[in-house]
């Protein structure tokens, strides 16, 4: 089974967003197949924004091993916010909606939305 964590919260709900990223990272370290999808305001995490305590997505990249557990960023969400691709941190992958739709419809995936 593949676990897909969809995160929609940005800096306004930093605690919730970062705890979800941490949960995904711990789950990946435990040997499960994990993928993270940053959607809506969560795409800003891919820019390396910091929570008030200084915590960032980058703190969990090593645990997630992005080469095995992709951190995907919504392409249309980036476009809506006029975020350039070159402003994203290494280890993130831009994906289009049809790719995400295929994962959501795939019975091998269990989807969690935060």
C-alpha positions, 0 to 999 in steps of 0.5 A: 500500500502507498500512503499519500499525504495531501497538505493544503495548509501554509504558514497560517496553519504552520503547526498542522502542516509541519506535523503532517510533514513530520508524520509522513517523514516518520512513516517513510522512515518506518519503511512505508511507501510515502508520497507528499503532495503540497496543494493550495497554500501549502506550495509555499513550503516548497519555497523553504518558508519558515514557521515562527520557530524556524522549522521548515520542510527542509528539516524533513527532507532527509527523513523523507528521502525525496528520491524514494518518497516524492514531495510533489508540488501542484503546478497550477497552484504555483501558477496561481500564486505566480511562484517560479519553478526556480524558487523551489527547494531541491527535492520537490517535484512539480506535478499536474492535476491529471497525475494526482487524479490518477493517484487518487483513483488508484486502489493501491493508494491510501489518501490522507488530507490535512 
